[in-house]
C-alpha cells in the first residue's frame, strides 16, 4: 500500500519562519513553522491526500514519528522516560485523576520517547547529556575568583556531585540568580562553544537557571549529515537549526528549564541519567555508496538516507518516505518529488531509485 500524506507545520514560537518552506519548496505561512509531523500521533496526525482520513485512522499503531524540525531559538531543556517509567507514571496520573490534556500532566501515554536528530543546516546546535565535571571546572577556572561563581565550584567537585548540583540549580534562589548573572557576564568575553551557548540562552531566556545548567552539559555542533541519538534519561535541548527528527511515537516530556511550561522537578530527577557520557553521535551503517542507515538501540525506529542512488531497503514494518531534493521513484508505487511524503504499508522490501534525497523511516513495535 502506498498513500501520499501531508500536514501543516506546528507554529510553536521557537520555529523558523522560512527554513521548512525553503527545504520543501512550499509557501511559507508568514508565521513560525517549527515542526512538520509525518506520522500517526494523534497530537497532529498526517493527512491522507485525497481522502477525508488521517494516518492515525489508517495506521494507528505506527511506532515512530517523523518530523522536519526548524529551530530559530532554543527549545526547553527536557528528558524522556523509559517504558517502565512511563507505564508507572501514566498509571499514577490516571489514578490521581489528572486530565490527559492538563498542562500539569507529565505522562500522556505509556511509551518511551527515544529520538534522533539528523542535521540539515550548517550548523545544527544542541545541548545533550552531562559531561565530566572536570570539563566544567576547567571552563570556569578563568572566572573562579568571582564570588558569585564560587558556590557552583564548591558543590561541583566530582561526577558524583552532578545530581545534587543540578537539583540546586533548577530549584533556583538568590544565589542561583547571582550565579546566572555572573556566567552571562563571563560569556561576553569568553571564547568557547559552551560560553557561546550561555550567550544564546541568555538572549532567549534571561535569568533562567537553565543558562547555568548548560555549563554542565555538552554543546554539540552538528554539520549536515551528522546525527545525535537521545535515549531515555538524556537531558537535551535543540538550540538552533534545521533537521530531520525521528522518534518513538510518544508525547512524554519532562522539562528542566528554558521554558514557561510546567516543570515537575521531582519527576524529572527520577527520570534523568546523571552519568557523564560522550556526545551521543549516532554513526550510520553504509551498506552501499549513497545509502546510510541510522540504527539506534531500540526497535521503534530506523532512519535510512538514500541520496540519488538505486537501493533495495528491507523494512521492519510500515514506513514513511520523505523527499527533500529531486525525485525519488518507488518501485511498485509512486514517484515522490521534493516536499512530498508517502506512507508505505505492508511491504517487505522498498525499492528506490532516482536523483532524490530521501529519508525513509521505519520500525516495529517494541
C-alpha positions in Angstrom: 0.0 0.0 0.0 1.3 3.4 -1.0 -0.6 6.6 0.0 0.6 10.2 -0.1 0.5 12.1 3.2 0.8 15.7 4.2 0.4 18.0 7.2 0.6 21.6 8.3 3.7 22.7 10.3 3.2 23.4 14.0 3.5 27.1 14.8 5.5 26.9 18.1 7.1 30.3 18.9 10.6 29.0 18.6 10.1 27.9 15.0 11.8 29.4 11.9 9.6 31.4 9.5 11.4 30.2 6.4 13.5 27.0 6.9 10.9 24.3 6.4 9.4 26.1 3.4 12.8 26.6 2.0 13.7 22.9 2.3 10.4 21.5 0.9 9.7 24.2 -1.7 6.4 25.2 -0.1 4.8 28.6 0.5 5.7 30.0 4.0 2.8 30.7 6.2 4.2 34.1 7.4 4.5 32.9 11.0 6.8 30.4 12.8 6.9 26.9 11.3 8.6 24.7 14.0 7.7 21.1 13.3 6.1 19.2 10.4 4.7 15.9 11.8 4.6 13.0 9.5 3.2 10.1 11.5 0.0 8.8 13.1 0.4 10.5 16.5 -3.0 11.9 17.5 -1.4 15.2 18.5 -1.0 16.1 14.9 -1.6 13.1 12.6 -0.6 13.4 8.9 -3.5 13.7 6.5 -4.0 11.3 3.7 -4.0 13.2 0.4 -7.3 12.9 -1.5 -9.2 11.4 1.4 -11.1 12.6 4.4 -8.8 10.4 6.6 -5.8 10.8 8.8 -2.8 8.5 9.1 -3.9 7.8 12.7 -7.1 6.3 11.3 -5.2 4.3 8.7 -2.3 3.1 10.8 -3.0 3.9 14.5 -0.2 1.7 15.8 2.7 3.2 13.8 5.6 3.0 16.3 7.5 6.1 15.1 7.0 9.8 14.4 9.0 11.5 11.6 9.4 15.3 11.8 11.0 18.1 10.0 12.2 20.5 12.7 13.4 24.1 12.3 14.5 25.9 15.5 15.2 29.7 15.2 15.6 29.9 19.0 16.3 27.3 21.8 13.8 24.8 22.9 13.2 23.8 26.5 15.6 21.5 28.4 13.9 18.2 28.6 14.2 14.4 29.1 12.0 11.4 28.3 11.2 8.3 30.4 11.9 4.6 29.8 8.9 2.4 29.1 8.8 1.2 32.7 8.9 4.8 34.0 6.2 5.8 31.5 3.9 2.9 32.4 4.2 3.7 36.1 3.9 7.4 35.7 0.9 7.1 33.4 -0.9 4.8 35.8 -0.2 7.1 38.7 -1.6 10.1 37.0 -4.6 8.2 35.8 -5.3 7.0 39.3 -4.9 10.6 40.6 -7.5 11.8 38.0 -5.1 14.3 36.2 -6.9 15.1 32.9 -4.9 13.9 29.9 -4.9 17.4 28.5 -3.9 19.1 31.7 -0.8 21.4 31.5 0.5 19.7 34.6 0.3 16.2 33.1 3.7 14.5 32.7 2.6 11.3 31.0 0.3 11.4 28.0 0.8 7.7 27.2 2.6 4.6 28.4 5.5 4.7 26.0 9.1 5.8 26.0 10.4 8.5 23.6 13.9 8.0 22.5 14.7 10.2 19.5 17.4 11.1 16.9 18.1 14.3 15.0 19.8 14.4 11.6 21.3 17.8 10.8 20.5 19.5 7.5 21.7 23.0 8.4 25.3 24.1 8.9 25.4 24.2 11.9 22.7 22.4 13.9 23.3 23.2 17.6 22.1 21.1 20.6 22.7 20.5 24.3 22.9 16.8 25.0 23.8 14.9 28.1 26.0 15.6 31.1 29.7 16.0 30.6 32.5 15.1 33.1 32.6 17.6 35.9 36.3 18.3 35.3 35.5 19.8 31.9 33.1 22.3 33.6 35.6 23.1 36.3 38.3 23.8 33.6 35.9 26.0 31.8 35.2 28.1 34.9 38.8 28.4 36.0 39.4 31.8 34.5 36.4 33.2 36.5 36.8 31.2 39.7 37.7 34.2 41.7 34.1 35.6 41.2 32.4 35.1 44.5 29.1 34.5 42.7 30.5 31.5 40.9 32.3 30.1 43.9 29.1 28.2 45.2 29.0 26.2 42.0 32.6 25.2 42.1 32.2 24.3 45.8 29.3 22.0 45.0 30.7 20.6 41.8 33.9 18.7 42.6 33.3 15.2 41.2 30.9 13.5 38.8 29.0 12.2 41.8 28.0 15.8 42.6 26.1 16.3 39.4 22.7 15.2 40.7 22.8 17.5 43.8 24.2 20.4 41.8 21.6 20.1 39.1 18.8 20.0 41.8 20.3 23.1 43.4 20.4 25.0 40.1 16.9 24.0 38.9 15.3 24.8 42.2 16.6 28.4 42.0 17.1 31.1 44.6 19.1 34.3 45.1 22.4 32.5 44.9 21.4 30.8 41.7 20.2 34.1 40.3 23.6 35.7 41.1 25.4 32.7 39.5 23.4 33.1 36.3 24.2 36.8 36.1 27.9 36.1 36.7 28.2 33.4 34.0 26.3 35.6 31.5 28.8 38.4 32.2 31.7 36.0 31.8 30.3 34.8 28.5 30.6 38.2 27.0 34.4 37.9 26.9 35.0 34.2 26.9 35.7 32.2 23.7 34.3 28.7 23.8 31.3 26.9 22.4 29.9 26.4 25.9 30.1 30.2 26.6 28.5 30.8 23.2 25.6 28.7 24.3 25.3 30.8 27.5 25.1 33.9 25.4 22.4 32.4 23.2 20.3 31.2 26.1 20.6 34.5 28.0 19.1 36.3 24.9 16.1 33.9 24.8 15.6 33.1 28.5 17.1 35.9 30.6 17.7 34.9 34.2 16.7 31.2 33.7 18.6 28.6 35.7 19.0 26.6 32.5 21.6 29.1 31.4 23.9 27.8 34.3 22.8 24.2 33.8 24.0 24.4 30.2 27.6 24.5 31.6 27.1 21.0 33.0 26.1 19.7 29.5 27.7 19.0 26.2 27.1 21.6 23.4 27.0 19.6 20.2 27.6 21.4 16.9 26.5 19.2 14.1 27.3 19.6 10.4 24.9 18.4 7.6 24.6 14.6 7.6 25.6 14.2 11.3 23.2 12.8 13.8 22.6 12.5 17.6 20.7 9.8 19.4 19.0 10.8 22.6 17.9 7.8 24.7 15.7 7.8 27.7 17.1 9.9 30.5 19.2 12.1 28.3 18.8 15.8 29.1 18.8 17.8 25.9 17.7 20.9 24.1 17.8 21.8 20.5 19.3 25.3 20.2 19.3 26.2 16.5 19.0 24.7 13.1 17.1 22.6 10.6 17.0 18.8 10.8 15.0 15.6 10.4 13.9 14.2 13.7 12.7 10.6 14.2 11.4 9.3 17.5 9.2 6.7 19.2 5.5 7.8 18.9 5.2 9.2 22.4 4.5 12.7 23.8 6.0 12.1 27.3 8.2 15.1 28.2 9.8 16.1 31.5 11.1 19.7 31.3 14.1 21.1 33.1 14.4 24.8 32.3 14.3 27.3 29.4 10.5 27.2 29.4 7.5 28.8 30.9 5.6 25.5 30.8 5.0 23.1 33.6 8.1 21.6 35.3 7.9 18.7 37.8 11.3 18.7 39.3 11.0 15.6 41.5 9.7 13.6 38.5 12.5 15.0 36.3 15.1 13.9 38.8 13.6 10.4 38.8 14.0 10.2 35.1 17.3 11.8 34.4 20.5 9.9 33.8 23.3 11.8 35.5 26.1 9.6 34.2 28.6 11.7 32.2 29.0 10.3 28.7 30.5 11.5 25.4 28.3 13.4 22.9 25.9 10.8 21.7 26.6 10.8 17.9 24.8 8.1 16.0 27.2 6.7 13.4 25.5 5.2 10.4 26.0 1.9 8.6 26.8 2.3 4.9 25.6 -0.8 3.1 26.4 0.9 -0.3 27.5 4.3 -1.6 24.7 6.8 -1.2 22.9 4.8 1.4 23.3 5.4 5.2 21.3 3.6 7.8 20.9 5.2 11.3 20.0 2.3 13.7 19.6 3.1 17.4 19.4 0.5 20.2 15.6 0.4 20.2 13.2 -1.3 17.7 10.8 1.6 17.4 12.6 3.4 14.5 15.4 3.2 11.9 16.2 6.0 9.5 17.7 5.3 6.1 19.0 8.2 4.0 19.1 7.5 0.3 21.0 10.1 -1.8 20.5 9.8 -5.6 21.1 6.0 -6.0 19.0 2.9 -6.5 18.6 0.8 -3.4 16.5 -2.1 -2.1 15.7 -1.5 1.6 14.3 -4.2 3.8 11.6 -2.9 6.0 10.9 -3.8 9.7 7.3 -2.7 9.4 5.4 0.2 7.9 7.4 3.1 6.5 7.3 6.8 5.5 9.4 8.2 2.7 10.1 11.9 2.6 11.9 13.5 -0.4 13.6 16.8 0.2 15.5 17.2 -3.1 14.9 16.0 -6.6 12.7 13.0 -7.2 12.6 9.5 -5.7 10.9 6.7 -7.5 9.4 3.9 -5.6 9.3 0.5 -7.3 5.6 -0.6 -7.5 4.5 2.7 -6.2 4.5 6.4 -6.9 7.3 8.9 -7.6 8.0 11.2 -4.6 9.0 14.7 -5.5 10.7 17.3 -3.3 8.5 18.3 -0.4 6.2 15.3 -0.7 5.9 12.2 1.6 4.4 8.7 1.1 3.2 6.2 3.7 4.2 2.6 2.8 2.3 -0.3 4.4 2.7 -4.0 4.1 5.9 -4.0 2.0 8.8 -6.3 3.0 11.3 -4.5 0.7 11.3 -1.0 -0.6 12.9 -0.4 -4.0 14.0 3.2 -4.5 15.7 5.0 -7.5 16.1 8.4 -9.0 18.1 11.5 -8.2 16.3 12.4 -5.0 17.5 12.8 -1.4 15.0 10.7 0.6 14.6 9.9 4.2 13.0 6.6 5.0 11.6 6.0 8.4 10.5 2.5 9.5 10.3 0.5 12.7 8.3 -2.1 14.7 6.6 -2.0 18.0 9.0 -2.9 20.9 
